[in-house]
Amino acid sequence: MAMALEFYLQIDVDLFYMKTCSFRGAQTPSKIEGLFCGRDEPQARYSLVPCDNLFCQCCLPLNTYKKSQPWPIVNFASSSMHRFLNGYTTYLNCPATCTTSNIIYAVTCPCGHYDYVDSTAKTLADAMAYHREHGNRIIHEKLTGSPLFRGSQIDPNEREKEMVNQMRLYQHSARCPEALRSFLDCNPMYWCFIPLPVDEAATENAANRPGTSTTDPNLDAVIATTAVDNRRVANYLDNVPLPPTPYAFSYRQLKQQRLLFERFATSSIHYRPCIKLDLYNIAIIAVLPNDCSMILRYIIETLFIIHGETKLNMICPLGGDAEKHYGPPYNLYWCDNLNNSSM
């Protein structure tokens, strides 16, 4: 309770700011300065330091091979403080590295409109790996309508996946244009699941098949042959989500979908098409004692969620406007503003 109170008093910027803590080597600038040292805005004194491990997923994210990366996954230069989208600012309370455990961290979508707070008894790299696994998996499932292929019919992690699928954090990234563009840049084979405006699809169909503007005489035969030759492929095709009303798949896209599913079905190994990349930037906002209990970690995490007014957390204050807390409903035309310039 004493530790929770100390964090509470410092988290609330109307009281004392985050200035100090009594663990992990953190020290106040002078002997007389401590928690109760006035309301002046503090100077950032601690930061997240790279571990210099060539294989560290924090220091060297997996998606550095991209042609262009519009945002840093972990920004060490500004790691001493973090500003939430509502303007609330936190200061790191003690020294930290990539291997520091028992942390509270914040993630921000590259679209710049949504953030999220979470905590882990493990390290930042472990948290990144967890979000990377589920974030990329859910985008795959949203686009294709089918789960990633599993090694057995009974998946021991199915219950966890069902719970994760309901989280706003992943639901947002699967429909956020910025996150989707990043995913598609690294996984161009998924562009065939991004429907085109109806007029563009019709124009492309006519251009690819002169004299044919509304129907493809070979399409039904292709689908029928697929259904006979491979029911599994036909089932995948049936599960592809229908485009919103003003959009449609072109014949080229439909054939690319079939070819991609054929690769899934005939691969001798468990073919996972999506390259796993980090969809959000991430920052440590607080470090807890080594012997911190799970309950204390959750209490302090909740304090940050409330002060940061994060829209992607499932916690919402009672009453008020849901749109104010969670943001506007997802656009039904999620594929708007997505365009494959390489087509």
C-alpha positions as CSV (number, residue, x, y, z in Angstrom):
1,M,0.0,0.0,0.0
2,A,2.9,2.4,0.7
3,M,4.3,1.7,-2.7
4,A,1.0,2.2,-4.4
5,L,0.4,5.5,-2.5
6,E,3.9,6.7,-3.5
7,F,3.2,6.1,-7.2
8,Y,-0.3,7.6,-6.9
9,L,1.0,10.8,-5.5
10,Q,3.7,11.1,-8.2
11,I,1.5,10.0,-11.1
12,D,-1.0,12.8,-10.4
13,V,0.6,15.9,-11.9
14,D,-1.6,18.1,-9.8
15,L,0.3,16.9,-6.8
16,F,4.0,16.1,-7.1
17,Y,4.9,14.7,-10.5
18,M,7.0,11.5,-10.9
19,K,10.3,12.5,-9.3
20,T,11.8,9.6,-7.4
21,C,11.5,6.1,-6.2
22,S,13.2,4.1,-3.5
23,F,14.4,1.1,-5.5
24,R,16.6,-0.1,-8.4
25,G,19.3,2.4,-7.8
26,A,17.2,5.5,-8.3
27,Q,18.5,8.5,-6.3
28,T,17.2,12.0,-5.7
29,P,19.5,14.9,-6.7
30,S,20.0,15.9,-3.1
31,K,19.5,14.4,0.3
32,I,16.7,16.8,1.2
33,E,14.8,16.3,-2.1
34,G,12.3,13.4,-2.1
35,L,8.7,12.8,-2.9
36,F,7.4,15.9,-1.2
37,C,9.6,18.5,-2.9
38,G,7.1,20.9,-4.4
39,R,5.2,21.1,-7.6
40,D,7.8,22.4,-10.0
41,E,8.0,20.4,-13.2
42,P,10.8,17.9,-12.8
43,Q,13.9,17.4,-15.0
44,A,14.1,14.0,-16.7
45,R,17.0,12.1,-15.1
46,Y,16.5,8.5,-16.1
47,S,16.1,6.9,-19.5
48,L,15.9,3.5,-21.3
49,V,19.4,2.5,-22.4
50,P,20.0,0.1,-25.3
51,C,21.5,-3.2,-24.3
52,D,23.7,-3.3,-27.5
53,N,22.8,-7.0,-28.1
54,L,22.8,-7.5,-31.9
55,F,19.8,-9.8,-31.6
56,C,17.7,-7.6,-29.3
57,Q,14.3,-7.0,-30.7
58,C,14.1,-3.6,-29.0
59,C,17.4,-2.2,-30.2
60,L,17.1,-3.8,-33.6
61,P,13.3,-4.3,-34.5
62,L,12.4,-7.0,-36.9
63,N,11.0,-4.6,-39.5
64,T,14.2,-2.5,-40.1
65,Y,14.4,-4.2,-43.5
66,K,11.5,-2.0,-44.7
67,K,12.1,0.5,-47.5
68,S,10.8,3.2,-45.2
69,Q,9.8,3.2,-41.5
70,P,7.8,6.2,-40.6
71,W,8.0,5.8,-36.9
72,P,10.6,4.4,-34.4
73,I,9.4,1.3,-32.5
74,V,11.5,2.2,-29.5
75,N,12.7,5.8,-29.3
76,F,15.7,5.7,-27.0
77,A,16.3,9.4,-27.5
78,S,13.0,10.4,-25.8
79,S,12.7,7.4,-23.5
80,S,13.1,9.5,-20.3
81,M,9.6,10.9,-20.7
82,H,6.5,9.9,-22.5
83,R,3.6,12.2,-23.6
84,F,0.2,10.6,-24.0
85,L,-2.2,11.7,-26.7
86,N,-4.3,13.6,-24.2
87,G,-1.2,15.6,-23.2
88,Y,-0.4,13.8,-19.9
89,T,3.3,13.4,-19.5
90,T,5.2,10.7,-17.5
91,Y,8.8,10.7,-16.4
92,L,10.7,7.4,-16.1
93,N,11.2,6.8,-12.4
94,C,14.6,5.0,-12.4
95,P,17.2,3.6,-14.8
96,A,16.1,0.9,-17.2
97,T,17.5,-1.2,-20.0
98,C,16.0,-3.6,-22.6
99,T,16.4,-6.4,-20.1
100,T,14.6,-4.7,-17.2
101,S,11.6,-6.7,-15.9
102,N,8.5,-5.7,-14.0
103,I,7.6,-2.7,-16.2
104,I,4.6,-0.7,-17.2
105,Y,4.7,0.4,-20.8
106,A,2.7,2.5,-23.3
107,V,2.1,1.7,-27.0
108,T,1.0,4.3,-29.6
109,C,-0.5,3.6,-33.0
110,P,1.4,5.2,-35.9
111,C,-1.9,6.9,-36.9
112,G,-1.4,9.2,-33.9
113,H,-4.9,8.9,-32.6
114,Y,-4.9,5.9,-30.2
115,D,-2.7,4.7,-27.4
116,Y,-2.7,1.9,-24.8
117,V,-1.1,1.0,-21.5
118,D,-0.1,-2.5,-20.3
119,S,2.3,-4.1,-17.9
120,T,4.4,-7.3,-17.7
121,A,6.5,-9.1,-15.2
122,K,8.9,-9.9,-18.1
123,T,10.9,-7.5,-20.3
124,L,10.0,-5.1,-23.0
125,A,11.2,-7.5,-25.7
126,D,8.8,-10.2,-24.3
127,A,5.9,-7.7,-24.5
128,M,6.9,-6.7,-28.1
129,A,7.0,-10.4,-29.1
130,Y,3.6,-11.0,-27.7
131,H,1.9,-8.0,-29.4
132,R,3.8,-8.8,-32.6
133,E,2.5,-12.4,-32.7
134,H,-1.2,-11.5,-32.1
135,G,-1.2,-8.2,-34.0
136,N,0.0,-9.8,-37.2
137,R,-2.2,-12.9,-36.7
138,I,-5.3,-10.9,-36.3
139,I,-4.6,-8.8,-39.4
140,H,-4.2,-12.0,-41.4
141,E,-7.5,-13.3,-40.0
142,K,-9.4,-10.0,-40.7
143,L,-8.2,-9.9,-44.3
144,T,-8.5,-13.6,-45.2
145,G,-11.3,-14.7,-42.9
146,S,-9.3,-17.8,-42.0
147,P,-7.0,-18.5,-39.0
148,L,-3.3,-19.1,-39.5
149,F,-2.6,-22.7,-40.0
150,R,-1.9,-24.8,-37.0
151,G,0.1,-27.9,-36.5
152,S,-2.9,-29.9,-35.1
153,Q,-6.7,-29.7,-35.1
154,I,-6.7,-28.8,-31.4
155,D,-4.9,-25.6,-30.7
156,P,-3.9,-25.4,-27.0
157,N,-3.8,-21.5,-27.3
158,E,-7.3,-21.2,-28.9
159,R,-8.9,-19.9,-25.8
160,E,-6.3,-17.2,-25.3
161,K,-6.6,-16.2,-29.0
162,E,-10.4,-15.8,-28.6
163,M,-9.8,-13.5,-25.7
164,V,-7.1,-11.5,-27.5
165,N,-9.3,-11.2,-30.6
166,Q,-11.8,-9.1,-28.5
167,M,-9.1,-6.6,-27.5
168,R,-9.5,-3.1,-28.9
169,L,-5.7,-2.8,-29.4
170,Y,-5.7,-5.5,-32.1
171,Q,-9.1,-4.7,-33.5
172,H,-7.9,-1.2,-34.2
173,S,-4.6,-2.2,-35.9
174,A,-6.5,-4.6,-38.2
175,R,-8.5,-1.7,-39.5
176,C,-6.1,1.3,-39.1
177,P,-4.9,2.5,-42.6
178,E,-1.4,3.3,-41.2
179,A,-0.9,-0.1,-39.5
180,L,-2.4,-1.9,-42.5
181,R,0.0,-0.1,-44.9
182,S,2.9,-1.1,-42.8
183,F,1.7,-4.7,-42.8
184,L,1.1,-4.7,-46.6
185,D,4.5,-3.2,-47.3
186,C,6.1,-6.2,-45.7
187,N,3.5,-8.7,-46.9
188,P,2.6,-7.6,-50.5
189,M,0.8,-10.9,-51.2
190,Y,-2.1,-9.6,-49.0
191,W,-2.9,-6.8,-51.4
192,C,-5.3,-9.1,-53.2
193,F,-7.5,-9.0,-50.1
194,I,-7.8,-5.2,-50.2
195,P,-11.0,-4.5,-52.3
196,L,-11.0,-1.8,-54.9
197,P,-13.7,0.8,-55.5
198,V,-16.3,-0.7,-57.8
199,D,-15.5,1.5,-60.8
200,E,-11.7,0.8,-60.4
201,A,-12.4,-2.9,-60.3
202,A,-14.6,-2.7,-63.4
203,T,-12.0,-0.7,-65.3
204,E,-9.3,-3.2,-64.4
205,N,-11.5,-6.1,-65.5
206,A,-12.2,-4.5,-68.8
207,A,-8.5,-3.6,-69.4
208,N,-7.4,-7.2,-68.6
209,R,-10.1,-8.8,-70.7
210,P,-10.9,-6.5,-73.7
211,G,-14.6,-6.7,-74.6
212,T,-15.6,-7.9,-71.2
213,S,-16.8,-5.3,-68.7
214,T,-19.0,-7.1,-66.2
215,T,-18.3,-10.8,-66.2
216,D,-15.4,-13.1,-66.6
217,P,-16.4,-16.2,-68.5
218,N,-13.6,-18.3,-67.0
219,L,-14.1,-17.3,-63.4
220,D,-16.9,-19.7,-62.6
221,A,-15.0,-22.6,-64.2
222,V,-11.9,-21.7,-62.2
223,I,-13.9,-21.7,-58.9
224,A,-15.7,-24.9,-59.8
225,T,-12.4,-26.7,-60.6
226,T,-10.9,-25.5,-57.4
227,A,-13.8,-26.8,-55.4
228,V,-13.5,-30.2,-57.0
229,D,-9.8,-30.5,-56.8
230,N,-9.3,-29.0,-53.3
231,R,-12.2,-28.5,-50.9
232,R,-9.9,-26.9,-48.4
233,V,-9.0,-24.2,-50.8
234,A,-12.7,-23.7,-51.7
235,N,-13.4,-23.3,-48.0
236,Y,-10.8,-20.6,-47.6
237,L,-12.2,-18.8,-50.6
238,D,-15.7,-18.9,-49.1
239,N,-14.4,-17.4,-45.8
240,V,-12.9,-14.3,-47.4
241,P,-14.9,-11.4,-46.0
242,L,-17.2,-9.7,-48.5
243,P,-16.1,-6.1,-49.5
244,P,-18.2,-3.2,-48.3
245,T,-20.9,-2.1,-50.7
246,P,-19.0,0.5,-52.7
247,Y,-16.0,-1.9,-53.2
248,A,-15.3,-5.1,-55.0
249,F,-12.6,-7.6,-55.8
250,S,-11.3,-7.6,-59.4
251,Y,-10.9,-10.9,-61.2
252,R,-7.1,-10.5,-60.8
253,Q,-7.5,-10.3,-57.1
254,L,-9.8,-13.3,-56.9
255,K,-7.3,-15.4,-58.8
256,Q,-4.5,-14.2,-56.6
257,Q,-6.5,-15.2,-53.6
258,R,-7.0,-18.7,-55.0
259,L,-3.3,-19.1,-55.8
260,L,-2.3,-17.9,-52.3
261,F,-4.7,-20.4,-50.7
262,E,-3.4,-23.2,-52.9
263,R,0.1,-22.4,-51.5
264,F,-1.3,-22.7,-48.0
265,A,-3.0,-26.0,-48.7
266,T,-0.2,-27.7,-50.6
267,S,2.8,-26.6,-48.5
268,S,4.6,-29.4,-46.9
269,I,5.3,-27.2,-43.8
270,H,3.0,-25.1,-41.8
271,Y,3.2,-22.1,-44.1
272,R,2.8,-18.8,-42.3
273,P,2.5,-16.1,-45.0
274,C,2.8,-13.0,-42.8
275,I,6.1,-11.5,-41.8
276,K,5.8,-10.5,-38.2
277,L,6.5,-6.8,-37.7
278,D,5.9,-4.3,-34.9
279,L,2.7,-2.4,-35.6
280,Y,3.0,0.2,-32.7
281,N,5.8,2.2,-31.2
282,I,6.4,1.4,-27.5
283,A,7.9,3.0,-24.5
284,I,8.5,2.1,-20.8
285,I,6.8,4.6,-18.6
286,A,7.5,3.1,-15.2
287,V,9.7,0.4,-13.5
288,L,8.5,-1.5,-10.5
289,P,10.5,-3.2,-7.8
290,N,11.9,-6.7,-8.5
291,D,9.6,-8.2,-5.9
292,C,6.5,-6.3,-7.1
293,S,3.2,-8.2,-6.7
294,M,0.9,-8.7,-9.6
295,I,-1.9,-6.8,-7.8
296,L,0.4,-3.8,-7.2
297,R,1.4,-3.8,-10.9
298,Y,-2.2,-3.9,-12.0
299,I,-3.2,-1.0,-9.6
300,I,-0.4,1.2,-10.9
301,E,-1.1,0.2,-14.5
302,T,-4.7,1.3,-14.0
303,L,-3.7,4.7,-12.6
304,F,-1.7,5.3,-15.8
305,I,-4.7,4.2,-18.0
306,I,-7.0,6.6,-16.2
307,H,-4.6,9.6,-16.3
308,G,-3.6,8.9,-19.9
309,E,-7.2,8.4,-21.0
310,T,-6.1,5.7,-23.4
311,K,-8.7,4.8,-25.9
312,L,-7.5,1.2,-26.7
313,N,-7.7,-0.1,-23.2
314,M,-10.8,-2.1,-22.2
315,I,-11.2,0.0,-19.0
316,C,-13.7,2.8,-19.5
317,P,-14.9,5.3,-16.7
318,L,-18.5,4.8,-15.8
319,G,-20.9,7.2,-17.5
320,G,-20.1,9.8,-20.1
321,D,-19.8,9.6,-23.9
322,A,-18.5,6.2,-25.1
323,E,-17.1,7.9,-28.2
324,K,-15.1,10.3,-26.1
325,H,-13.5,7.5,-24.2
326,Y,-13.1,5.0,-27.0
327,G,-13.0,7.1,-30.1
328,P,-15.5,7.1,-33.0
329,P,-16.8,3.7,-34.3
330,Y,-14.7,2.0,-36.9
331,N,-15.3,3.1,-40.4
332,L,-17.3,0.6,-42.3
333,Y,-15.2,1.5,-45.4
334,W,-12.0,0.3,-43.7
335,C,-10.3,-0.1,-47.1
336,D,-10.7,3.6,-47.9
337,N,-7.4,5.4,-48.5
338,L,-5.5,2.1,-49.1
339,N,-4.0,1.9,-52.5
340,N,-1.3,-0.4,-53.9
341,S,0.8,1.9,-56.1
342,S,2.7,-1.1,-57.5
343,M,-0.4,-2.5,-59.3
